[in-house]
Amino acid sequence: MSRYLPPEIRLGNDIARAMHHLSAEEAAKAVATHLQKFWDPRMRRALVERVRAGDPRLDPLLAAATTSYLGGQVDRAEVAEPSGG
């Protein structure tokens, strides 16, 4: 069995793991905000497709955050803020 994970799953799961210290609601919003602010639209579309298909490799927080992103539940002030990089 292949260990390959598509980038949208691998990177999304990494981000979700980094946010697990927050409450579920805060974490979902933080991940959704990160997706909106930093991810290329093609990556977001690929992730949305995987969430809609119920891909079992997705961290449950990433799936919830994607739903939040689709519902517009992002920190708009943070999205508008320039990144430090």
N, C-alpha and C positions, 0 to 999 in steps of 0.2 A: 504494500500500500504506500502511496506517495505521501511524503510529508509536506509537499508544496501547498502553501496557502496563498491565494491571490492577495495582492497588496492591500486591497481595501479591507480584507478580513484581518490580515496580519497587523497592519498599522492601526486599524480601528480597535482591535482587541488590546493592543499595547496602550492606546490612549485610555480606553475604558479601565484597564487595570490600574493606571495611574490615578484614576479618580475614585476608586472604591472606598477611599477614606471619608468621602463626603456622604451626606444623606442621599438616598436614592434619587430624590427630586433634584437636589443640587448637582449631583453627578451627571444625571441625564442632561440637564441644561448646560453644564460645562462642556460635556462632550459634543452636544449639538452645536454649541457656539464655536468650538474648535473646528468642527466640520465646515460650518458656514464661512469662517474666517480664513482657514488655511488650505482646505482641500480644493483641488481642481474640480470643476463641475462634472467631468467624466468619472472621476473617482466617486463622487457623491452619487451619481446615477447608478454606478455599478453596485455600490453598497445598498442603495434603496432596492434594487432588483433582488439582491440576496436576502434582504430582510423580508421582502414580500414573498419570496419563495420559501421562507422558513429555513434557511441554511442553518443546520445544527452546529456549525463551527463558530458561530457568532457568540461573543460574550453577551449574556442577557442585557447587561447595561448598554452595550453598543446598540442592540436592537431597540431598546427603549429610547435611547438618545436619537436614533434615526427617526423614530416616530415623532419625537419632540421637534426635531429639525423640520420634518414635513409639516408639522402643525405651527411652525413659526415661533416655537418656544425657545428662542435664543436670546442671549444678552446683547441687545442691539448696541448699547454703548460700548461694550467690549469689541464687537465686530467693527465698529467705526474707528476704534483706537488703533493707531499705527502699531505694528509689531516692533519689538526691540531688535530684531535681527536684521 
